[in-house]
Amino acid sequence: MSCVNTTDDNIEYSAGGMSGYDESIKAIEPSSEGGSISLAGEQPVDISRFYTVLNQAPSAASLSYDGKTIAFFWSITGKRQLWTMPIDGGQPKQLTFGNGVTFYRWAKNTNNIIYGADNNGDEQEAYYLISSSGNQESLILPSVSGGFRMFGGFMGENTIVYASSERNKLDFDLYQADLTDGKSKLLLQGKMGLFARSVSPDGKHILVSELVGEDSDNLYLLTTGTNQLKPLSVPTRRAAHSSGGISWTNDSKGFYLSSNLDANYSSLRYYRLGEGFNTLIKAKGDIEYVKLCGKNNRFLLWSVNQGGYSKLFIKDNETQVTKALAENSKGVIYVSCNANVNKAVVSINEWKNPGEIIVVDLEKRIEQTVFETNMAGVDSENLVEPKSITMNARDGVQLQGLLYLPKLETVKGEGLPPVVFSVHGGPAGQSRPVFSPHAQYLLGRGIAVFYPNVRGSTGFGHNYVTLDDQQNRLHSIRDLVDMLDFLKKEGSVDTERAVIRGGSYGGYAVNAALANYPGNFIAGISLFGVSDWVTALQVASPSLKASDRIEYGDITDAKWLEYYSKNSPIRQANKIDVPVLYSHGVRDPRVDVSETEVMVKTLRKNGVRADYIRFLDEGHGWRKFENRLFYAREEAKFLNDIFAR
């Protein structure tokens, strides 16, 4: 169950699901009571304050073609919507008012924006076109049942390319659509995960990727008009080509990208059509975002993932001088720019600040903060910075994680603080030092939080991310126990009072750790996690099935059917003897709600406490602010009860 990125509070999660839900199961459901927000300055800070801060944060800021306007996501209304503001700052303007926006892009050479929206997290998007003034809006492509879409780019000012599974509700095909009349036509019939990633400026070429696991893809070139598909990179050892973005040169003769082709870490490369790859820059870590910016392609920007922290660099192609940007950042960076102006927009999310937008004059190297998150009465000086720690697993693999230790004055009693292990989703994801309401709330109550990056996590090279594939799945679960043993020897937390928590794949990890390694954690918190890989892989949404074959094995193969029939948490559920808090959205298209319900029923039948929070209007996680807040309060009650024992 793929969940992209970072910690639990920054994952974008998506009545019915694939099979409906069991109304006979007693569950906690949100009430109509909104609950109060704590007073500013109160210590310790209530969970409501921290989630209010998160809703104040902008994200994914993007620069318009004329360089005068910034668009961004903002959830201040309680749902993620699309907003704009002048590049030099000023009052933001809300553009969308519906269920919540899933993605957006500036339309080519115009002040219009194309965006997607689904129905309460079902991930089956409709496409809309809206003017940056917000005064004109039209429905371009209605949603289609079973049509999971992936936007690809603009072939011209009025033509887009996208991938969709609407033909057979399984395979992704490539389509082009006319924005003036909404008519679409099939460009290329695909198999499993085939996506358009980028279109050349002249509209003659489309870069197409084919998923090869969650962390890798094969790269092809589709020539428009002839629809001929030419392989550019289909390596024997799988590699990542498009995860860091693709930037074409203005003349459409080549493009920049980051790739770990034949290497452990992704490097910055240039591909010239007809010639091949040329490696330009290597770093001690994965190069992530790659952007070609400014008039005449003057500036090249890229970020490097160093232990989870983003480091941003700029090269002036005229002077050949390379310098660092946003040097004071202690978090994760996202960059936007274009070929029309010598400016870039930088979005930053760090442990003490969930959102900041900076405008950079690339020529003068002047940085101006144009949007700062309202911290809603929370003093950032009281927040805790994580510490990156490494340790060895029992088989010698070096593991890494982020440890948040509470300030001494918040710890109750004379002993060490208890600890919550918070496992990221993915599994090809990474816990990074971004703002976490969950962590900061617990820290204020004297509870430590540890974000483990077990084998299979991204950010530590190709070799590391493959170590949990298929039959090695349980090695990553064993890592959690090895990390707990390390913390016990290290002596900064009370490992006898450790709780394990996670969402999506992290929710599976909770189930698996409690079932396969009983006696290590005193409780679990599993959010929309897998319990039976047989059923989970059989009913996975089309957007997951392609990568699942590499990550877990092909469930239609008798070998893997037998393997997961034995090695799924539900098969060892009788070994779970500690309280578990479960939660799920019944509209979840990624992990069916039945995966949680079967665990709840099984544990309750065995006499084990299994609390269950059910959301009728959510999918793969909680998008709505009121639901996030309701869940956070219920989880806080559960943890308070567990640690009070």
Phi, psi and omega per residue, in radians:
M1 nan 1.958 -3.117
S2 -1.439 2.268 2.938
C3 -2.270 2.228 -3.047
V4 -1.527 2.330 2.795
N5 1.495 2.687 2.735
T6 0.601 -2.532 -3.059
T7 -1.611 3.070 -3.057
D8 -1.015 -0.612 -3.037
D9 -1.346 -0.176 -3.083
N10 -2.058 0.136 3.045
I11 -1.368 2.369 3.020
E12 -1.557 1.808 -3.072
Y13 -1.541 2.602 3.083
S14 -1.787 nan nan
A15 nan 2.333 3.120
G16 2.819 -0.979 -3.045
G17 1.001 -2.660 3.111
M18 -1.519 -0.439 -3.020
S19 -2.288 0.130 -3.051
G20 1.398 -3.058 3.137
Y21 -2.269 2.808 -3.064
D22 -1.579 1.808 -3.095
E23 -1.200 -0.277 -3.111
S24 -1.353 -0.256 -3.131
I25 -1.378 2.184 3.107
K26 -1.180 2.181 -3.068
A27 -2.456 2.753 3.030
I28 -1.572 2.208 3.118
E29 -2.189 2.620 -3.100
P30 -0.996 2.438 3.066
S31 -1.649 3.003 3.133
S32 -1.363 -0.173 -3.138
E33 -1.332 2.206 -3.082
G34 -1.340 -0.473 -3.086
G35 1.395 2.729 -3.067
S36 -1.674 2.685 3.024
I37 -1.624 2.344 -3.108
S38 -1.084 2.857 3.142
L39 -1.313 2.519 3.082
A40 -1.054 2.384 3.096
G41 1.546 -0.174 3.130
E42 -1.148 2.444 3.081
Q43 -2.181 2.365 -0.097
P44 -1.254 2.728 -3.098
V45 -1.201 2.315 3.132
D46 -1.258 2.697 -3.119
I47 -1.055 -0.528 -3.140
S48 -1.074 -0.640 3.133
R49 -1.136 -0.771 -3.089
F50 -1.140 -0.687 3.118
Y51 -1.290 -0.473 3.013
T52 -1.135 -0.698 3.076
V53 -1.043 -0.801 -3.123
L54 -1.041 -0.654 3.130
N55 -1.224 -0.308 3.134
Q56 -1.457 -0.133 -2.971
A57 -1.566 2.311 3.022
P58 -1.412 2.809 3.087
S59 -2.674 2.829 3.050
A60 0.903 0.832 3.125
A61 -1.183 2.477 -3.067
S62 -2.473 2.458 -3.051
L63 -1.597 2.359 3.106
S64 -1.201 2.867 -3.092
Y65 -1.111 -0.583 3.138
D66 -1.517 -0.013 3.070
G67 1.286 0.247 -3.080
K68 -1.791 -0.281 -2.998
T69 -2.335 2.515 3.044
I70 -1.956 2.259 2.987
A71 -1.816 2.631 3.137
F72 -2.829 2.839 3.016
F73 -1.496 2.499 3.067
W74 -2.632 2.329 -3.082
S75 -1.904 0.406 -3.055
I76 -1.074 -0.423 3.124
T77 -1.440 -0.127 -3.070
G78 1.867 -0.264 3.057
K79 -2.304 2.582 3.129
R80 -1.227 2.090 -3.128
Q81 -2.223 2.976 -3.135
L82 -1.724 2.271 -3.123
W83 -2.250 2.809 3.007
T84 -2.331 2.812 3.061
M85 -2.718 2.730 3.073
P86 -1.103 2.626 -3.070
I87 -1.130 -0.463 3.142
D88 -1.634 0.257 3.123
G89 1.719 3.050 -3.103
G90 2.283 -3.082 -3.060
Q91 -1.268 2.195 3.081
P92 -1.194 2.654 3.129
K93 -2.164 2.226 3.132
Q94 -1.389 2.281 -3.137
L95 -1.776 -0.676 -3.055
T96 -1.961 2.684 -3.049
F97 -2.460 0.266 -3.045
G98 -1.622 -2.510 -3.060
N99 -1.133 -0.437 -3.040
G100 2.309 2.355 -3.036
V101 -1.527 2.442 -3.134
T102 -1.709 -0.599 3.090
F103 -2.756 2.921 3.002
Y104 -2.718 2.748 3.009
R105 -2.560 2.534 2.976
W106 -1.185 2.309 3.083
A107 -1.199 2.552 -2.991
K108 -1.068 2.182 3.045
N109 1.018 0.428 3.136
T110 -2.377 3.076 3.033
N111 -1.784 0.418 3.059
N112 -1.703 2.800 -3.134
I113 -2.291 2.316 2.997
I114 -1.713 2.415 3.140
Y115 -2.524 2.814 3.104
G116 -2.020 2.630 3.065
A117 -2.586 2.466 3.125
D118 -2.020 -2.978 -3.095
N119 -1.855 1.668 3.071
N120 0.879 0.742 3.015
G121 1.557 0.229 3.132
D122 -1.390 -0.121 3.021
E123 1.149 0.278 3.078
Q124 -1.873 1.612 -2.878
E125 -1.415 2.644 2.814
A126 -1.826 2.660 3.132
Y127 -1.901 2.422 -3.128
Y128 -2.267 2.738 3.040
L129 -2.154 2.240 -3.099
I130 -2.359 2.519 3.094
S131 -1.346 2.691 -3.123
S132 -1.171 -0.301 3.041
S133 -1.383 -0.324 -3.106
G134 1.418 0.084 -3.059
N135 -1.562 -0.286 -3.139
Q136 -2.268 2.298 -3.120
E137 -2.609 2.465 3.125
S138 -2.510 2.611 3.053
L139 -1.473 2.082 -3.107
I140 -1.575 -0.927 -3.134
L141 -2.283 1.975 3.079
P142 -1.123 2.728 3.073
S143 -1.193 2.666 3.140
V144 -2.246 2.319 3.120
S145 -1.013 2.183 -3.102
G146 1.437 0.050 -3.121
G147 -1.674 1.549 3.020
F148 -1.500 2.159 -3.007
R149 -2.003 2.728 3.052
M150 -2.401 2.003 -3.114
F151 -1.183 2.462 -3.067
G152 -1.997 -0.552 -3.134
G153 2.522 -3.062 -3.102
F154 -1.852 2.232 3.051
M155 -1.544 -0.306 3.093
G156 -2.931 -3.091 -3.106
E157 -1.116 -0.482 -3.073
N158 -2.080 0.245 -3.093
T159 -2.306 2.297 3.109
I160 -2.085 2.809 3.017
V161 -2.165 2.481 -3.125
Y162 -2.687 2.851 3.061
A163 -1.868 2.568 3.135
S164 -2.670 2.594 3.112
S165 -1.740 0.283 -3.000
E166 -1.188 -0.381 -3.094
R167 -1.096 -0.902 -3.108
N168 -2.285 0.192 3.102
K169 1.090 0.404 3.126
L170 -2.466 -0.979 -3.069
D171 -1.603 2.540 3.092
F172 -1.615 2.170 3.053
D173 -1.897 2.830 3.090
L174 -1.752 2.340 -3.136
Y175 -2.227 2.733 2.903
Q176 -2.116 2.576 -3.103
A177 -2.361 2.551 3.111
D178 -1.635 2.144 -3.101
L179 -1.237 -0.331 -3.090
T180 -1.388 -0.542 -3.119
D181 -2.228 -0.067 3.097
G182 1.324 0.106 -3.127
K183 -1.372 2.420 -3.137
S184 -2.202 2.734 3.081
K185 -2.482 2.636 -3.136
L186 -1.292 2.208 3.071
L187 -1.632 -0.779 -3.023
L188 -2.671 2.220 3.086
Q189 -1.452 2.212 -3.042
G190 -1.903 -3.121 3.103
K191 -2.350 2.121 -3.110
M192 1.024 -2.148 -2.984
G193 -1.670 1.600 3.120
L194 -2.125 2.096 -3.013
F195 -2.309 2.493 2.974
A196 -1.402 2.237 -3.066
R197 -1.889 -0.610 -3.086
S198 -2.837 2.553 3.134
V199 -2.013 2.385 3.121
S200 -1.127 2.667 -3.117
P201 -0.968 -0.576 3.132
D202 -1.460 -0.032 3.091
G203 1.313 0.144 -3.064
K204 -1.576 -0.275 -3.074
H205 -2.350 2.474 3.066
I206 -2.164 2.176 3.032
L207 -1.432 2.214 -3.049
V208 -2.093 2.344 3.104
S209 -2.019 2.574 3.094
E210 -2.070 2.099 -3.070
L211 -1.070 2.364 3.028
V212 -2.308 1.329 -2.999
G213 1.480 3.053 -3.078
E214 -1.284 -0.348 -3.019
D215 -1.899 -0.039 -2.983
S216 -2.464 2.868 3.092
D217 -2.756 2.733 2.948
N218 -1.606 2.638 -3.049
L219 -2.077 2.311 -3.124
Y220 -2.272 2.806 3.064
L221 -2.061 2.099 3.097
L222 -1.793 2.108 3.107
T223 -1.554 2.075 -3.103
T224 -1.228 2.668 -3.075
G225 1.642 -0.951 3.116
T226 -1.634 -0.384 -3.083
N227 1.018 0.524 3.069
Q228 -1.416 2.305 -3.112
L229 -1.868 2.023 -3.099
K230 -1.964 2.251 3.107
P231 -1.251 2.291 3.050
L232 -1.773 -0.645 3.131
S233 -2.698 1.860 3.077
V234 -2.238 1.267 -2.996
P235 -1.300 2.704 3.072
T236 -1.138 -0.821 3.020
R237 -1.543 2.042 -3.011
R238 -0.966 2.670 -3.081
A239 -2.588 2.761 3.076
A240 -1.663 2.357 -3.130
H241 -2.192 -0.547 -2.949
S242 -2.071 -0.024 -3.051
S243 -1.189 -0.410 -3.131
G244 -1.670 0.179 -3.119
G245 1.517 2.785 -3.126
I246 -2.294 2.269 -3.138
S247 -2.144 1.983 3.105
W248 -1.374 2.618 2.953
T249 -1.305 2.738 -3.078
N250 -1.032 -0.526 -3.100
D251 -1.483 0.015 3.105
S252 1.120 0.327 -3.127
K253 -1.562 -0.157 -3.136
G254 -3.051 3.132 -3.088
F255 -2.636 2.713 3.069
Y256 -1.771 2.591 3.124
L257 -2.813 2.966 2.960
S258 -1.924 2.449 -3.094
S259 -2.700 2.536 3.037
N260 -1.821 0.507 3.077
L261 -0.972 2.113 3.129
D262 0.995 0.513 3.134
A263 -2.612 2.827 3.135
N264 -1.382 -0.746 -3.141
Y265 -1.887 2.639 3.110
S266 -1.271 2.306 3.101
S267 -2.012 2.871 3.115
L268 -1.455 2.210 -3.064
R269 -2.320 2.796 3.047
Y270 -2.144 2.321 3.085
Y271 -1.991 2.038 3.083
R272 -1.705 2.184 -3.096
L273 -0.974 2.271 3.137
G274 1.542 -0.146 -3.092
E275 -2.115 -0.827 3.113
G276 2.147 -2.891 -3.038
F277 -1.456 2.547 3.000
N278 -2.361 2.073 -3.132
T279 -1.374 2.203 -3.071
L280 -1.821 -0.795 -3.044
I281 -2.442 2.287 3.011
K282 -1.974 2.669 -3.134
A283 -2.464 2.882 3.069
K284 -1.486 1.213 -3.057
G285 2.575 2.988 -3.131
D286 -1.318 2.257 2.928
I287 -1.351 2.209 -3.007
E288 -1.787 -1.552 -3.102
Y289 -1.356 2.354 3.066
V290 -2.196 2.162 -3.099
K291 -2.345 2.258 3.001
L292 -1.717 2.104 -2.929
C293 -2.230 2.757 2.949
G294 1.501 2.944 3.139
K295 -1.140 2.400 -3.141
N296 1.057 0.496 3.111
N297 0.961 0.707 -2.999
R298 -1.233 -0.578 -2.991
F299 -2.071 2.446 3.071
L300 -2.082 2.131 -3.137
L301 -1.996 2.543 3.053
W302 -2.713 2.699 3.079
S303 -2.096 2.628 -3.129
V304 -2.084 2.337 3.075
N305 -1.536 1.843 -3.137
Q306 -1.976 1.678 -3.129
G307 1.112 0.448 -3.137
G308 1.778 -0.376 3.125
Y309 -1.539 2.400 3.094
S310 -1.500 2.349 3.004
K311 -2.095 2.161 -3.017
L312 -1.829 2.358 -3.106
F313 -2.269 2.704 3.103
I314 -2.383 2.365 3.058
K315 -2.054 2.235 3.052
D316 -1.515 1.945 -3.072
N317 -1.233 -0.218 3.065
E318 -1.473 -0.796 -3.091
T319 -1.654 -0.240 -3.104
Q320 1.151 0.344 3.134
V321 -1.608 2.321 3.097
T322 -1.976 2.309 3.119
K323 -2.430 2.869 3.084
A324 -1.541 2.622 3.049
L325 -2.134 2.793 3.098
A326 0.797 0.864 -3.026
E327 -1.144 -0.379 -3.114
N328 -1.513 -0.022 -3.126
S329 -1.203 2.405 3.063
K330 -2.231 0.918 -3.122
G331 -2.797 -2.436 -3.071
V332 -2.008 2.381 -3.013
I333 -2.034 2.459 3.008
Y334 -2.204 2.403 -3.034
V335 -2.145 2.484 3.038
S336 -2.356 2.439 3.061
C337 -2.816 3.140 3.059
N338 -2.644 -3.102 -3.028
A339 -1.593 0.128 -3.047
N340 -1.794 -0.416 -3.094
V341 -2.382 2.672 3.137
N342 -1.586 0.915 3.116
K343 -2.380 2.734 3.074
A344 -2.400 2.676 3.086
V345 -1.994 2.228 -3.084
V346 -2.043 2.162 3.036
S347 -1.777 2.349 -3.094
I348 -2.228 2.323 3.028
N349 -2.204 2.020 -3.117
E350 -2.295 2.948 -2.987
W351 -1.005 -0.478 -3.116
K352 -1.856 0.004 -3.082
N353 -2.715 1.972 -3.036
P354 -1.343 -0.149 -3.122
G355 -2.978 2.255 3.099
E356 -2.590 2.414 3.108
I357 -2.016 2.199 -3.129
I358 -2.091 2.352 3.017
V359 -1.765 2.254 -3.100
V360 -1.992 2.165 2.949
D361 -1.408 1.842 -2.988
L362 -1.163 -0.537 -3.115
E363 -1.331 -0.733 -3.092
K364 -1.650 -0.136 -3.097
R365 1.034 0.665 3.109
I366 -1.752 2.244 3.138
E367 -1.926 2.272 -3.137
Q368 -2.246 2.136 3.064
T369 -1.357 2.103 -3.091
V370 -1.915 -0.195 3.103
F371 -2.607 2.170 3.050
E372 -2.094 2.442 3.129
T373 -1.212 2.336 2.980
N374 -1.244 2.041 -3.075
M375 -1.394 0.159 2.967
A376 0.898 0.713 3.082
G377 1.453 0.056 3.104
V378 -1.601 2.208 3.124
D379 -1.418 1.960 -3.094
S380 -1.108 -0.360 3.111
E381 -1.172 -0.346 3.131
N382 -1.577 -0.067 3.141
L383 -1.389 2.788 -3.031
V384 -1.933 2.301 3.090
E385 -1.507 2.408 3.120
P386 -1.298 2.748 3.063
K387 -2.000 2.199 3.101
S388 -1.387 2.170 3.140
I389 -2.237 2.632 3.100
T390 -2.170 2.687 3.112
M391 -2.747 2.869 3.131
N392 -1.751 2.390 2.991
A393 -1.285 2.948 -3.090
R394 -1.074 -0.397 3.118
D395 -1.715 0.191 3.052
G396 1.641 -0.142 3.117
V397 -1.197 2.296 3.116
Q398 -1.408 2.221 -3.127
L399 -1.907 2.840 -3.138
Q400 -2.464 2.666 3.069
G401 -2.797 2.939 3.102
L402 -1.910 2.113 -3.102
L403 -1.903 2.137 3.053
Y404 -1.814 2.066 3.129
L405 -1.868 2.270 -3.134
P406 -1.191 2.695 3.060
K407 -1.168 2.540 -3.002
L408 -0.960 -0.663 -3.073
E409 -1.194 -0.222 -3.141
T410 -1.645 -0.262 -3.080
V411 -1.325 2.239 -3.134
K412 -1.459 2.442 3.131
G413 1.362 -2.969 -3.073
E414 -1.781 -0.162 -3.087
G415 -1.508 -2.979 3.107
L416 -1.332 2.741 3.136
P417 -1.264 2.536 2.988
P418 -1.175 2.977 -3.050
V419 -2.427 2.512 3.015
V420 -1.954 2.116 2.993
F421 -1.456 2.127 -3.129
S422 -2.018 1.872 -2.975
V423 -1.637 2.249 -3.115
H424 -1.264 2.882 3.095
G425 -1.470 -2.982 3.113
G426 2.333 -1.838 0.173
P427 -1.286 -0.231 -3.116
A428 -1.429 1.204 3.078
G429 -2.345 -3.092 -3.129
Q430 -2.627 2.319 2.988
S431 -1.365 2.191 -3.057
R432 -2.254 2.869 -3.008
P433 -1.388 1.102 3.104
V434 -1.771 2.975 -3.115
F435 -1.144 2.249 -3.104
S436 -2.258 1.805 3.057
P437 -0.983 -0.714 -3.135
H438 -1.025 -0.853 -3.103
A439 -1.183 -0.833 -3.065
Q440 -1.154 -0.579 3.072
Y441 -1.102 -0.838 -3.124
L442 -1.142 -0.680 3.140
L443 -1.058 -0.655 3.115
G444 -1.169 -0.246 3.115
R445 -1.912 0.318 3.034
G446 1.382 0.359 -3.119
I447 -1.950 2.225 3.103
A448 -1.344 2.699 3.105
V449 -2.297 2.329 3.135
F450 -2.174 2.173 3.083
Y451 -1.811 1.768 -3.101
P452 -1.429 2.448 2.961
N453 -1.937 1.440 -3.111
V454 -1.208 2.954 3.061
R455 -0.948 2.477 -3.032
G456 1.767 -0.225 3.098
S457 -1.322 2.658 3.044
T458 -1.478 2.948 3.095
G459 1.659 -0.074 -3.093
F460 -2.206 0.356 3.073
G461 1.726 2.807 -3.106
H462 -1.063 -0.742 -3.085
N463 -1.035 -0.724 -3.089
Y464 -1.180 -0.701 -3.045
V465 -1.238 -0.316 -3.121
T466 -1.631 -0.086 -3.005
L467 -1.247 -0.193 3.131
D468 -1.943 0.196 -3.070
D469 -1.146 2.431 2.944
Q470 0.893 -1.973 -3.025
Q471 -1.226 -0.134 3.090
N472 -1.626 0.183 -3.063
R473 -0.930 -0.803 -3.056
L474 -1.289 -0.216 3.057
H475 -1.106 -0.633 3.132
S476 -1.227 -0.538 3.070
I477 -1.219 -0.699 3.084
R478 -1.083 -0.553 3.104
D479 -1.002 -0.623 -3.127
L480 -1.081 -0.674 3.110
V481 -1.226 -0.696 3.105
D482 -1.122 -0.644 3.097
M483 -1.174 -0.678 3.087
L484 -1.101 -0.728 3.099
D485 -1.090 -0.679 3.117
F486 -1.105 -0.789 -3.137
L487 -1.120 -0.537 3.082
K488 -1.130 -0.780 3.126
K489 -1.240 -0.599 -3.123
E490 -1.184 -0.559 2.947
G491 1.412 0.430 3.133
S492 -1.804 -0.247 3.124
V493 -2.360 2.806 3.111
D494 -1.550 1.708 -3.072
T495 -1.315 -0.142 3.038
E496 -1.352 -0.206 3.093
R497 -2.181 1.145 -3.111
A498 -1.977 2.311 3.081
V499 -2.002 2.477 3.105
I500 -1.919 2.385 -3.023
R501 -2.425 2.571 3.071
G502 -3.086 2.752 3.132
G503 -2.108 2.538 -3.130
S504 1.080 -2.040 3.062
Y505 -1.064 -0.604 3.060
G506 -1.085 -0.561 3.056
G507 -1.160 -0.668 3.012
Y508 -1.061 -0.772 -3.116
A509 -1.020 -0.647 3.078
V510 -1.076 -0.894 3.129
N511 -1.013 -0.771 -3.073
A512 -1.216 -0.710 -3.137
A513 -1.136 -0.752 -3.135
L514 -1.189 -0.589 -3.094
A515 -1.421 -0.664 -3.065
N516 -1.610 -0.399 -3.115
Y517 -2.326 1.100 3.140
P518 -1.124 2.679 3.096
G519 1.643 -0.029 -3.120
N520 -1.767 -0.618 -3.128
F521 -2.062 2.477 -3.071
I522 -1.524 -0.152 3.095
A523 -2.952 2.903 3.111
G524 -2.365 2.689 3.051
I525 -2.317 1.886 -3.054
S526 -1.996 1.996 3.111
L527 -1.759 2.116 3.068
F528 0.649 0.934 -3.087
G529 -1.809 2.817 3.128
V530 -1.363 2.426 3.021
S531 -2.031 -0.501 -3.121
D532 -2.321 1.872 -3.093
W533 -1.138 -0.441 3.130
V534 -1.089 -0.961 -3.133
T535 -1.234 -0.651 -3.096
A536 -1.090 -0.758 -3.125
L537 -1.299 -0.501 3.135
Q538 -1.222 -0.623 -3.052
V539 -1.870 0.161 -3.121
A540 -1.003 2.603 3.133
S541 -1.166 2.749 -3.123
P542 -0.971 -0.562 -3.119
S543 -1.170 -0.245 -3.131
L544 -1.866 -0.525 -2.988
K545 -1.002 -0.666 -3.085
A546 -1.098 -0.822 -3.124
S547 -1.319 -0.490 -3.119
D548 -1.061 -0.561 -3.111
R549 -1.047 -0.680 -3.132
I550 -1.394 -0.744 -3.045
E551 -1.214 -0.739 -3.010
Y552 -2.051 -0.331 -3.020
G553 1.817 2.793 -3.102
D554 -1.451 1.956 -3.049
I555 -1.183 -0.266 3.072
T556 -1.365 -0.195 3.084
D557 -1.446 2.295 -3.095
A558 -1.012 -0.559 3.134
K559 -1.061 -0.828 -3.088
W560 -1.368 -0.531 3.059
L561 -1.067 -0.764 3.116
E562 -1.170 -0.707 -3.106
Y563 -1.069 -0.851 -3.081
Y564 -1.385 -0.308 3.011
S565 -1.150 -0.449 3.111
K566 -1.710 -0.649 -2.975
N567 -1.870 0.984 3.019
S568 -2.220 2.524 -3.074
P569 -0.940 -0.608 -3.107
I570 -1.108 -0.440 3.141
R571 -1.310 -0.370 3.125
Q572 -1.993 0.287 -3.033
A573 -1.068 -0.403 3.135
N574 -1.176 -0.223 3.110
K575 -1.531 -0.193 3.131
I576 -1.389 2.104 -3.080
D577 -2.288 0.378 3.127
V578 -2.156 2.769 -3.139
P579 -1.094 2.504 3.098
V580 -2.352 2.348 3.012
L581 -1.745 2.088 3.117
Y582 -1.894 2.705 3.068
S583 -2.712 2.633 -3.129
H584 -2.851 2.589 2.969
G585 -1.683 2.292 -2.999
V586 -1.328 -0.153 3.093
R587 -1.651 0.189 -3.032
D588 -1.082 2.049 3.110
P589 -1.573 -0.099 -3.062
R590 -1.746 -0.924 3.054
V591 -2.090 1.989 -3.056
D592 -1.092 2.517 -3.117
V593 -1.029 -0.423 3.122
S594 -1.097 -0.428 3.119
E595 -1.097 -0.632 3.081
T596 -1.397 -0.735 -3.064
E597 -1.069 -0.647 -3.126
V598 -1.189 -0.587 3.081
M599 -1.214 -0.739 3.133
V600 -1.043 -0.850 -3.118
K601 -1.121 -0.706 -3.113
T602 -1.165 -0.823 -3.130
L603 -1.136 -0.735 3.115
R604 -1.095 -0.681 3.099
K605 -1.093 -0.568 3.138
N606 -1.472 0.051 3.117
G607 1.424 0.314 -3.131
V608 -1.777 2.406 3.124
R609 -1.106 2.185 3.124
A610 -2.443 1.507 3.073
D611 -1.204 2.604 -3.050
Y612 -2.455 2.101 3.064
I613 -1.859 2.175 -3.052
R614 -2.117 2.285 3.107
F615 -1.972 2.136 -3.117
L616 -1.430 -0.340 -3.051
D617 -2.034 0.535 3.106
E618 -2.327 2.779 3.082
G619 -1.897 -2.083 -3.068
H620 -1.438 1.129 -3.135
G621 2.099 -3.029 -2.996
W622 -1.939 1.970 3.122
R623 -1.598 -0.638 -3.042
K624 -1.388 2.391 -3.090
F625 -1.035 -0.755 -3.098
E626 -1.110 -0.583 3.109
N627 -1.305 -0.682 3.072
R628 -1.034 -0.770 -3.103
L629 -1.192 -0.737 3.105
F630 -1.038 -0.826 -3.135
Y631 -1.093 -0.786 -3.100
A632 -1.024 -0.695 3.129
R633 -1.169 -0.717 3.129
E634 -1.150 -0.707 3.108
E635 -1.129 -0.702 3.116
A636 -1.057 -0.709 3.097
K637 -1.072 -0.756 -3.131
F638 -1.074 -0.833 -3.123
L639 -1.156 -0.675 3.102
N640 -1.058 -0.689 3.118
D641 -1.171 -0.738 -3.113
I642 -1.137 -0.821 -3.055
F643 -1.377 -0.205 3.097
A644 -1.404 -0.178 -3.091
R645 -1.302 nan nan
